[in-house]
Amino acid sequence: MATVAVIGETVRVTGFRLAGAVVHPADTPDAARAAWEALGDDVAVVILTPEAAEAVSERAGERLTVVMPP
C-alpha cells in the first residue's frame, strides 16, 4: 500500500501523524535532506514545508510532492 510522508519543521508536521502520514521532523536543511533520503519505496506522496522543499529542491522531481503554504 502506498503511503504519504511529511517532511518539515516539527511544529508544522507533527499533526499529520493523526491522519496516518509518516512524519519526518526536520528542523534543519540537512535533516530535511536526510529525511528525503530515508523515504521508503512505498511513499507515493511527500508533503513538504517551504523550508524543507527548498532543502530538497534538486531531488523533489523524483516523487509527487506538495508544498505547504508559508
C-alpha positions as a Python dict, from the first residue, in 0.01 Angstrom:
ca = {
    (1, 'M'): (0, 0, 0),
    (2, 'A'): (125, 348, -84),
    (3, 'T'): (186, 594, 198),
    (4, 'V'): (207, 969, 245),
    (5, 'A'): (515, 1119, 410),
    (6, 'V'): (555, 1465, 559),
    (7, 'I'): (893, 1638, 598),
    (8, 'G'): (950, 1969, 774),
    (9, 'E'): (973, 2161, 1096),
    (10, 'T'): (848, 1962, 1394),
    (11, 'V'): (577, 2210, 1496),
    (12, 'R'): (428, 2210, 1145),
    (13, 'V'): (433, 1837, 1067),
    (14, 'T'): (356, 1650, 1389),
    (15, 'G'): (-22, 1671, 1350),
    (16, 'F'): (-12, 1485, 1018),
    (17, 'R'): (62, 1169, 1215),
    (18, 'L'): (-303, 1176, 1329),
    (19, 'A'): (-410, 1140, 965),
    (20, 'G'): (-188, 836, 915),
    (21, 'A'): (105, 1003, 741),
    (22, 'V'): (463, 901, 806),
    (23, 'V'): (613, 1210, 971),
    (24, 'H'): (981, 1304, 940),
    (25, 'P'): (1052, 1605, 1162),
    (26, 'A'): (1337, 1804, 1008),
    (27, 'D'): (1427, 2134, 1169),
    (28, 'T'): (1735, 2198, 952),
    (29, 'P'): (1806, 2171, 580),
    (30, 'D'): (2046, 1881, 645),
    (31, 'A'): (1777, 1698, 842),
    (32, 'A'): (1530, 1752, 557),
    (33, 'R'): (1774, 1608, 305),
    (34, 'A'): (1842, 1309, 531),
    (35, 'A'): (1468, 1251, 574),
    (36, 'W'): (1421, 1261, 197),
    (37, 'E'): (1697, 1002, 151),
    (38, 'A'): (1533, 779, 415),
    (39, 'L'): (1194, 766, 239),
    (40, 'G'): (1084, 414, 159),
    (41, 'D'): (980, 288, -182),
    (42, 'D'): (619, 271, -64),
    (43, 'V'): (592, 653, -29),
    (44, 'A'): (371, 786, -309),
    (45, 'V'): (327, 1149, -196),
    (46, 'V'): (554, 1376, 7),
    (47, 'I'): (420, 1686, 179),
    (48, 'L'): (691, 1943, 246),
    (49, 'T'): (709, 2264, 442),
    (50, 'P'): (850, 2552, 234),
    (51, 'E'): (1186, 2526, 412),
    (52, 'A'): (1209, 2150, 354),
    (53, 'A'): (1108, 2198, -10),
    (54, 'E'): (1394, 2441, -57),
    (55, 'A'): (1638, 2196, 102),
    (56, 'V'): (1539, 1905, -125),
    (57, 'S'): (1458, 2107, -436),
    (58, 'E'): (1714, 1928, -651),
    (59, 'R'): (1551, 1590, -572),
    (60, 'A'): (1184, 1691, -546),
    (61, 'G'): (1103, 1587, -904),
    (62, 'E'): (1165, 1223, -815),
    (63, 'R'): (830, 1191, -634),
    (64, 'L'): (491, 1355, -628),
    (65, 'T'): (533, 1645, -384),
    (66, 'V'): (306, 1906, -229),
    (67, 'V'): (443, 2218, -61),
    (68, 'M'): (251, 2366, 232),
    (69, 'P'): (174, 2737, 219),
    (70, 'P'): (409, 2956, 423),
}
